[in-house]
């Protein structure tokens, strides 16, 4: 009962924000829970610190393969900053020196 109450309280708190995007972040390599945390902290440092964005994130294990992926809610001061979001994820996920033709680490935005 306490866990359900906590989940409802967190949901109510999150609903109090005006979120712009629901995002899913993945990488080509397996992402551990600690790696997911470090990458989310990197996103927070670059986006929230430099651009005054607000981010709530959580890491979730894949159901069909090893490792984790990130989900986040984003509220942006500049809603037209999709390129900043994609570019920052490439940097914090270790894909900053991507050669032409290499796959980008995936970002799904809804």
C-alpha positions in Angstrom: 0.0 0.0 0.0 2.8 2.4 0.9 4.5 1.8 -2.5 1.2 2.5 -4.4 0.7 5.7 -2.4 4.3 6.8 -3.2 3.7 6.1 -6.9 0.5 8.1 -6.9 2.1 11.0 -5.1 5.0 11.0 -7.5 2.6 10.9 -10.5 0.6 13.8 -9.0 3.8 15.8 -8.5 5.0 15.1 -12.1 1.6 16.2 -13.5 2.2 19.6 -11.9 4.8 20.4 -14.5 4.2 21.5 -18.1 6.3 18.9 -19.9 7.1 19.3 -23.6 8.5 15.9 -24.5 8.5 12.3 -23.4 11.9 10.8 -24.6 13.5 7.4 -24.8 17.3 7.2 -25.0 19.2 4.1 -26.1 22.8 3.2 -27.1 24.4 0.8 -29.5 26.2 -0.9 -26.6 24.8 -2.4 -23.4 24.0 0.3 -20.9 24.3 -0.7 -17.2 22.2 1.0 -14.5 25.2 3.0 -13.4 26.0 4.1 -17.0 22.4 5.2 -17.4 22.6 7.3 -14.3 25.9 8.9 -15.4 24.4 9.6 -18.9 21.3 11.2 -17.4 23.5 13.3 -15.1 25.4 14.4 -18.2 22.2 15.4 -20.0 21.2 17.3 -16.9 24.5 19.1 -16.7 24.5 20.1 -20.4 20.8 20.8 -21.0 19.4 21.9 -17.7 22.5 23.9 -16.7 23.2 25.6 -20.0 19.7 26.0 -21.4 17.5 26.1 -18.3 15.6 23.0 -19.2 13.9 20.7 -16.6 14.3 17.0 -16.8 12.9 14.0 -14.9 14.4 10.6 -15.8 14.3 7.0 -14.9 16.2 3.9 -16.2 14.4 0.8 -17.2 15.8 -2.6 -18.1 15.1 -4.0 -21.5 12.6 -6.8 -21.6 14.2 -8.7 -24.5 17.9 -8.0 -24.1 20.5 -7.1 -21.5 21.0 -3.6 -20.2 18.9 -0.5 -19.7 17.5 2.5 -21.5 16.5 5.9 -20.2 13.1 7.5 -20.2 12.7 11.2 -19.5 10.2 14.0 -19.4 11.6 17.3 -20.6 10.4 20.9 -20.2 12.4 23.3 -22.4 12.9 27.0 -22.3 13.3 26.9 -26.1 10.9 24.3 -27.6 12.7 24.4 -30.9 15.9 22.8 -29.5 15.6 19.3 -30.8 19.1 19.4 -32.4 20.5 20.3 -28.9 18.8 17.3 -27.4 20.0 14.9 -30.1 23.6 16.3 -30.1 23.9 16.3 -26.3 22.8 12.6 -26.1 25.4 11.7 -28.7 28.1 13.4 -26.6 27.1 12.0 -23.1 26.5 8.5 -24.5 30.1 8.4 -25.9 29.2 8.9 -29.6 30.8 12.4 -29.9 33.4 11.4 -32.5 31.0 9.5 -34.8 32.5 8.8 -38.2 30.3 9.3 -41.2 28.1 6.3 -41.8 28.2 5.1 -38.1 24.8 4.8 -36.4 23.7 7.4 -34.0 22.6 6.4 -30.5 18.8 6.4 -30.7 16.5 9.1 -29.3 12.8 8.7 -29.6 10.8 11.8 -28.8 7.0 12.0 -28.4 
